[in-house]
Each structure stands twice: as C-alpha cells, then as structure tokens.
Amino acid sequence: MGIQDIIEGKKQWRAHVARVKALPPDYRIVYQEMQRYLFKVGPVDLVEGSLLSGIVDFFEDGAASGRGVLEVIGTDVAAFCDDLIKDSRTYAEIYQESAGQ
C-alpha cells in the first residue's frame, strides 16, 4: 500500500463521515451504534467492503422517504447487524479456528 492509497483512503473515509453527519439525528445515532457493534464483532470485509457505505445509502433512502430509523431497521439493532453479516467471516471465527488447530 503506497502513500497515494493511504491518502485516497482517508479522502473516502472523510466523505463517508460527512454523509453520516448529514443524516437526521435518529439515523446518525443508530448508525454510530451499528458501526461500534460491527467494529467489535469484526467482519473481515467491513473496512474493505461496502457494508458501511451500503448502510448509509439505505439510511439516506429511509430518511428521504420520511420514515424513522426504527421503522426502517426494526427495534433490535444488533439483530439487524447480525443479519447483515450472517454470511461474512469474522476475525473472532478466524481466531477460534487458528486456536483450535
């Protein structure tokens, strides 16, 4: 990874954060909780994939339609997150596999 890749990554992250900050307060709070949960659970493709930006896209659409965030995802935020990553490998799974061998 070169310096240009790092700079581009930072630009993309800043643009992502700006999109999150533009969300209505209820969406922004739930997004931050989801992000914290997903970082803790650790799906392998979280940072490199499009999961977080996909959530922001989904939230932007929900907000544009005038629906509250809990109408869009339901009341169990962790269950919603688990459903999003149900087919993803997590760092915890990789660690358990390596420790068991």
Phi, psi and omega per residue, in radians:
M1 nan 2.094 -3.130
G2 -1.564 3.055 -3.127
I3 -1.083 -0.631 3.125
Q4 -1.124 -0.666 3.103
D5 -1.112 -0.708 3.127
I6 -1.144 -0.781 3.134
I7 -1.094 -0.774 3.133
E8 -1.123 -0.698 3.095
G9 -1.074 -0.713 3.113
K10 -1.153 -0.704 3.111
K11 -1.079 -0.765 3.132
Q12 -1.133 -0.709 3.136
W13 -1.140 -0.735 3.119
R14 -1.096 -0.699 3.096
A15 -1.124 -0.691 3.107
H16 -1.095 -0.823 -3.140
V17 -1.071 -0.672 3.115
A18 -1.110 -0.672 3.080
R19 -1.124 -0.714 3.119
V20 -1.104 -0.776 -3.130
K21 -1.120 -0.424 3.139
A22 -1.415 -0.188 3.121
L23 -1.202 2.694 3.011
P24 -1.028 2.714 -3.050
P25 -0.945 -0.734 -3.117
D26 -1.137 -0.702 3.100
Y27 -1.151 -0.732 -3.107
R28 -1.100 -0.760 3.141
I29 -1.098 -0.812 -3.131
V30 -1.159 -0.691 3.094
Y31 -1.026 -0.809 -3.114
Q32 -1.090 -0.666 3.083
E33 -1.174 -0.704 3.110
M34 -1.114 -0.769 3.141
Q35 -1.067 -0.783 3.116
R36 -1.049 -0.784 3.141
Y37 -1.102 -0.807 -3.108
L38 -1.169 -0.643 3.084
F39 -1.142 -0.585 3.136
K40 -1.271 -0.761 -3.122
V41 -1.222 -0.687 2.997
G42 1.362 0.914 3.013
P43 -1.102 2.396 -3.032
V44 -1.022 -0.671 -3.065
D45 -1.607 0.302 -3.074
L46 -1.080 -0.937 -3.057
V47 -1.341 -0.764 -3.075
E48 -1.371 -0.457 -3.106
G49 -1.456 -2.911 -3.089
S50 -1.935 0.348 -3.071
L51 -1.043 -0.914 -3.093
L52 -1.136 -0.745 3.123
S53 -1.195 -0.546 3.069
G54 -1.147 -0.649 3.079
I55 -1.128 -0.746 3.125
V56 -1.109 -0.734 3.077
D57 -0.995 -0.836 -3.128
F58 -1.060 -0.759 3.136
F59 -1.190 -0.692 3.102
E60 -1.064 -0.732 3.104
D61 -1.119 -0.756 3.128
G62 -1.100 -0.756 3.129
A63 -1.155 -0.695 3.139
A64 -1.120 -0.507 3.138
S65 -1.467 -0.048 3.091
G66 1.457 0.187 -3.137
R67 -1.593 2.575 3.050
G68 -1.302 2.763 -3.054
V69 -1.077 -0.664 -3.127
L70 -1.266 -0.369 3.010
E71 -1.236 -0.536 -3.084
V72 -1.410 -0.765 -3.040
I73 -1.902 -0.248 -3.060
G74 1.656 3.105 -3.039
T75 -1.543 -0.260 -3.136
D76 -1.783 1.631 -3.063
V77 -1.120 -0.720 -3.138
A78 -1.108 -0.718 3.108
A79 -1.112 -0.679 3.093
F80 -1.079 -0.782 3.116
C81 -1.101 -0.774 3.133
D82 -1.045 -0.669 3.115
D83 -1.151 -0.639 3.122
L84 -1.112 -0.612 -3.033
I85 -1.904 0.265 -3.038
K86 -1.041 -0.482 -3.136
D87 -1.764 0.121 -3.113
S88 -1.711 2.509 3.018
R89 -1.366 2.522 3.110
T90 -1.941 2.784 3.082
Y91 -1.100 -0.573 3.106
A92 -1.092 -0.727 3.115
E93 -1.129 -0.743 3.131
I94 -1.092 -0.722 3.127
Y95 -1.130 -0.780 -3.140
Q96 -1.081 -0.679 3.117
E97 -1.138 -0.732 -3.110
S98 -1.266 -0.573 3.135
A99 -1.277 -0.516 -3.115
G100 -1.406 -0.185 -3.089
Q101 -1.672 nan nan
